[in-house]
Amino acid sequence: MIAIIDYGAGNLRSVQKALTAIGEESIVTRDRHEILNADKVILPGVGAFEDAMDSLKKYELDKVIHEVCDMDKPFLGICLGLQLLFEGSDESQGVEGLHVLDGQILRIPDKEGLKIPHIGWNSLDLQNNGRLFKGLSEHPYVYFVHSYYLKATNEAIVTATTEYSTHIHASVEKNNVFACQFHPEKSSTVGLSILKNFAGIGEA
C-alpha cells in the first residue's frame, strides 16, 4: 500500500490514478497511522511553498514526514513535494522547508525567448545511477510545471538534471528519500515506468 499525503494541495488524484494504472494500491490520507503503516509514501503537490508548509504544520504532517524519512521507508516527493524537502525557497523568503535534504529552491532566471513558469516536456540527463530511472533510455522526456528549481548542496544525490534557462537538479535520491521536480504521473509511459520503479524499491 502506498500512502499519498493529503495536505490540501492539488494533483493528489492524478497521482493515485497513475498508481492504479500500474497496479498499485494507494490511499490518499493525512492520518498519521495510515501513513506510518504504508509500505511507501508519496508527497505530491502543486501550489505555493508557504501555503504548503502552513498546511503540513496545521495537520502535523511535517513531523510525520520526518518520521517516515527516518525510517527505512521509501518516500517520494513530486514537484512542490520535492521543493518542500529542502531548506527554503525564493518563493517564500524566511519560511523554513522540511530540511530533510540540503539545498535551496531558487527562481528560474528570466531569459529571452523562454517563458516562466517552465511548462511542458523536457529531456533529462541521467547521472549517479538513480533507481527511479532503471531501464529507461538515456535522455527520457518528462513533463514539468514550475517557476522555481532545486540547487542541491551535494551533487552526489542528484540523479537527473535538465536545462531551462539554467541548470536544474530535476531529481534526487538519498537512501530511502527520492524526489522529482517533474510530474511522473503526467509523463506518459516514461512517468509510469518511474512510478513502477519507485513501487518496486525494497521489494524482493
C-alpha positions in Angstrom: 0.0 0.0 0.0 1.3 3.4 -1.0 0.1 6.4 1.1 -0.3 9.7 -0.7 -0.1 12.6 1.8 -3.2 14.8 1.7 -2.4 18.3 2.9 -4.9 20.2 0.7 -2.6 20.5 -2.3 -3.8 19.7 -5.8 -2.8 16.8 -8.0 -3.4 14.0 -5.5 -6.0 12.2 -7.6 -3.8 12.1 -10.7 -1.0 10.5 -8.7 -3.5 8.0 -7.4 -4.8 7.3 -10.9 -1.3 6.7 -12.2 -0.6 4.3 -9.4 -3.8 2.4 -10.2 -2.7 2.2 -13.8 0.5 0.3 -12.8 -1.5 -2.0 -10.5 -0.5 -0.4 -7.2 -3.0 0.1 -4.3 -2.9 3.6 -2.7 -4.7 5.7 -0.2 -5.0 9.5 0.0 -4.7 10.3 3.6 -3.5 12.7 6.3 -3.8 10.1 9.1 -0.5 9.6 10.9 -1.0 5.9 11.5 -2.1 5.2 7.9 1.0 7.0 6.6 3.4 5.3 9.0 1.9 1.8 8.3 2.1 2.2 4.5 4.8 0.4 2.6 5.8 3.6 0.7 4.8 7.3 0.9 4.4 10.0 -1.7 4.2 13.8 -1.1 2.8 15.3 -4.3 1.9 19.0 -4.7 1.3 22.0 -6.8 0.9 25.4 -5.3 2.8 27.9 -3.2 5.7 27.0 -0.8 4.5 28.9 2.2 0.9 27.7 1.9 2.1 24.2 1.7 4.3 24.4 4.7 1.4 26.0 6.7 -0.9 23.1 5.7 1.7 20.5 6.6 2.2 22.1 10.0 -1.5 22.5 10.6 -2.1 18.8 10.2 1.3 18.0 11.9 2.3 16.2 8.7 5.8 17.8 8.9 6.5 15.6 11.9 5.1 12.5 10.2 7.2 13.2 7.1 10.4 13.4 9.3 9.3 10.1 11.0 8.9 8.4 7.6 12.2 9.7 6.3 14.0 8.5 9.4 12.5 5.0 8.9 13.8 2.9 6.0 10.5 3.5 4.1 10.7 4.7 0.5 9.5 8.3 0.3 8.9 10.2 -3.0 8.4 14.0 -3.3 6.8 15.3 -6.6 7.1 18.9 -7.9 6.3 21.1 -4.9 6.8 17.9 -2.8 10.5 17.9 -3.9 10.9 21.6 -3.0 9.4 21.2 0.5 12.0 18.6 1.3 14.8 21.2 1.2 15.8 24.2 3.4 13.8 27.0 1.9 12.6 28.7 -1.3 13.0 32.1 -3.0 9.2 32.0 -3.4 8.7 32.4 0.4 11.6 34.2 2.0 12.1 33.3 5.6 9.9 30.3 5.5 11.7 27.1 6.5 11.2 24.0 4.5 11.2 20.5 5.9 15.1 20.3 5.5 15.2 16.6 5.0 17.8 17.3 2.3 20.3 20.1 1.9 19.8 22.6 -0.8 17.9 25.7 -1.9 14.9 26.3 -4.2 15.7 29.3 -6.5 13.6 31.2 -9.0 14.2 30.2 -12.6 16.1 33.2 -14.0 14.4 35.2 -16.8 15.8 34.5 -20.2 14.8 36.0 -23.6 12.6 33.6 -25.5 11.7 31.4 -22.5 8.5 31.6 -20.6 8.3 31.3 -16.8 6.8 29.1 -15.5 8.6 26.3 -17.3 5.6 24.2 -18.6 6.0 21.3 -20.9 8.1 18.4 -21.9 11.9 18.4 -21.4 14.6 15.8 -21.6 16.6 14.6 -18.6 20.3 13.9 -18.3 20.7 10.9 -16.0 23.5 10.5 -13.6 24.6 8.7 -10.4 22.5 5.5 -11.3 19.2 6.7 -9.9 17.0 3.8 -9.0 13.9 5.7 -10.3 15.3 5.6 -13.8 16.2 2.0 -14.1 15.6 0.6 -17.5 14.9 4.0 -19.1 16.7 5.4 -22.2 19.5 7.9 -21.6 17.5 11.1 -22.2 13.9 10.4 -21.3 11.3 13.2 -21.8 9.1 14.1 -18.8 6.6 16.8 -18.1 7.4 19.9 -16.0 5.3 22.7 -14.5 7.3 25.0 -12.2 8.8 28.5 -11.7 11.3 27.5 -9.0 14.1 24.9 -9.2 16.4 23.0 -7.0 20.0 23.6 -6.4 21.1 20.7 -4.2 24.1 21.3 -1.9 25.5 17.9 -2.7 25.7 16.8 -6.4 26.1 13.2 -5.3 22.4 13.0 -4.5 21.4 14.4 -8.0 20.1 11.6 -10.3 18.7 13.7 -13.2 19.2 17.2 -14.5 17.6 19.3 -17.2 18.3 22.7 -18.8 15.8 25.5 -18.9 17.3 29.0 -18.6 19.7 27.4 -16.1 21.0 24.0 -14.9 18.2 22.4 -12.9 18.5 19.5 -10.5 15.4 17.6 -11.6 15.6 14.5 -9.5 17.4 13.5 -6.3 17.9 10.3 -4.3 19.4 9.8 -0.8 19.0 6.5 0.9 15.2 6.0 1.1 14.3 9.5 0.1 13.5 10.3 -3.6 12.2 13.4 -5.3 11.3 14.7 -8.8 10.7 18.2 -9.9 8.8 17.0 -12.9 5.4 15.1 -12.8 5.8 11.4 -13.4 2.1 11.0 -13.2 1.8 13.3 -16.2 4.8 11.9 -18.1 3.1 9.2 -20.1 4.8 5.7 -20.3 8.2 7.1 -19.0 6.4 8.5 -15.9 4.6 5.3 -15.3 8.0 3.4 -15.5 9.4 5.8 -12.9 6.5 5.2 -10.6 6.8 1.5 -11.2 10.5 1.7 -10.2 9.6 3.5 -7.0 6.9 1.0 -6.2 9.4 -1.8 -6.7 12.1 -0.4 -4.3 12.7 -2.7 -1.4 10.5 -5.5 -3.0 12.1 -8.9 -3.2 
